[in-house]
């Protein structure tokens, strides 16, 4: 496996930043699996962000948050 990049990010609900290390595989089958895992991680992150925005918008519309 070949190291491509390392990203440190703070995720919602986590007290500490998380480090994500991205690798490339020399084997095509291995790389396809890693690509599927990465796509799944990105999709879940986007879904969480969309749900968070939806909740905030609902709270704002109900008058629980001030603009």
Secondary structure, DSSP 8 states (H G I E B T S, - for coil): -EEEEEEEE--TT-SS-EEEEEEE-SSHHHHHHHHHHHHHHHHHHHHHHHHHHHHHHHHHHTTSS--
